[in-house]
Amino acid sequence: MSFYTIDDEILKVIEGSGLLIADLTFGNRNVYHEIGYLMGINRGKGLEQDNFILIADKKARGEELEKDVGFNLKSWQQLRFESTRQLKDGLTESLKRYYKLNGVK
């Protein structure tokens, strides 16, 4: 007998996604798991680790944010923002770069 779990659904969505946007603001362990899962898929397929965007709200967490972001993610580029305008502009730029739109490299 097989049971359906929400975890199974989330992992299927991650497997089928082209790009993952992960919010590190509140140090959610589930978010870390999902990022790690995607990184494992990438490694297993021999892919670059470039299909995720890490975001974090500096205004919401301040100095605590630095303590909470795990050492294993500190080396990856993160979009740190203090306003929704900064988030919008940063995500727009990151998405253009990822999808190679409008000549952004």
C-alpha positions, 0 to 999 in steps of 0.5 A: 500500500502506497501513501501520498505525502506532500513531500512527494509532491514537492520533490516532483515539482522540484524535479520538473522545475527549470528554476528554483527561487528559494527564500532564505530569510527565515532559515526554514529547514524545508527550504534548505532541504529543497535546495539541497535536493536540487543540488543533488539532482544537478550533481547526479546529472552532471549539471551546473549549479545555476538553476536556483536563485537564493533570496533573503530580506535583510530588512526583516532579519538584519544581523540575524540573517548572517548567522542563519544562512548556512555555511554551505550556501554562503558561497552561492550568490544571494539576492539580498534586498531591503524593499520589494522594489529591490527584490523586483529589480534583482529578480528581474535581472536574475531571470533575464540573465538565467533565460538569456533575455535582452542581451544580459549575460 
